[in-house]
Amino acid sequence: MTDSVLIVGSGMAGLHAAKACADAGARAIVVERGPVVGGRLAATLFDPAGIGERSEGMRTPLMEMLENNENIEIITLAGLERLEGRPGHFSVAIRERQRFVTDDCTRCKNCHTVCPVVRPNEYDAGLTFRKAIYTPMSDTMPPAWVIDIESCLNTPPNYLPCQQCVEVCDDHAIFFNLPLETVHERQVGAVILAPGFRTEDPARFADVGYGAHPDVVSSAEMQRLLESPGPTGGFASKPSDEAYPESVLLVLDNPSHFALYIVASQVRQLLAQDVEIVAVLILASPGEEQEKMRELASESGIEVHWGALFKVDPGEENVLEVSYEDLSAHRFVRASYDMVVMCNDVEPPEGLAELAAVAGVDLDPGGYILAGDGNAVETSRPGVFVAGCASGPKNIRDSLSAAQLAATSATALIDPRLLQPEGTEAPAEASAAKPTGMPPDDMRQQIEQLLYALIDR
């Protein structure tokens, strides 16, 4: 029986599971489809890459743990190719794509200066730009830069019209003649799937104004603005002129648990920034309880509306004109705001269906990995567990709880003496399927929390 656990995904849940497995004496093999580990967690800790330099003074316990723990193996730019066998005796194949930059890279940034290709930086929610050769953040694991070969002018191994990065690399760390892919064979006792989530494409708001003006942003873009490592240092500013907004409208069309959690968090941060007017438009019909809460918010000078959004149009003096029907007041409204935030929900991560097929696990109707009724981390295949948002949207606490439980379950397959510790329970909000609707009481509680966030200045 092998002493290894394969963990697919290196976000918060994946890394927490890896550390828990390693601490229990197992060997954790972390497979990450991106060029660096950390996911959204890493993006909130470090400034956009291509600007910041790697500094030992910026080392974090997370990075030190990854570098110094001999029980953790990391394979980036990789995916699960094959999973065969039974619990305790799985054979896996991992396909790793080439990064074209070796470990000799010292992050000198000479290549960044000369690279002619510019692309939106996905680690900054597309608010900034990067080159085809880049590093997502100022401190990464692995530390070497990477070439986005899909954006690069070169098509290895035969078509190499651009050699500018190679010519300026004093470290001699860039090679376009390396094997394009490598397949790793491993034997593992258990598998934990933790590929995370992604936000919905904000282009679906195009018919009401997203994309027509730079100050109409998605909630993911606003979230990145409000994060201190983001392009504005943690302050909301108008992309059109970098001025601080005096009024912001957040439009929420799907008041799910996760969306309301994000909106409440952004409301608090905007109020802390002293934004004069923070308003929320919930695209739904208000019930009796919601109407009472709206009146409570109004008494405190807060704008909360239930209605139907018609259009966001550019107005004079660089403001946005918002047209909507206020179902609470039974009237049509046209109001001006400096910024409008389209709150997009989360959805299963890219490639989850393919990963589930390879791993041999079932998906729920929402496209997430189907978790067991009695154990929120068990999947339809014995020995394969799920953690984090791969089984549905969760908050940080529940993601970490699921990761710990998955690690405990996985290591117990390797060594039966590693039983689930007393008090370790399935996360309260973990569920077998993404809810398709929200019970009225839950809706009332979530919106009430949102209003309290607005009122609590």
Summary of the structure (lengths in Angstrom):
residues: 457
radius of gyration: 23.7
end to end distance: 57.1
largest distance: 70.0
contacts: 1582
relative contact order: 0.15
helix: 29%
strand: 26%
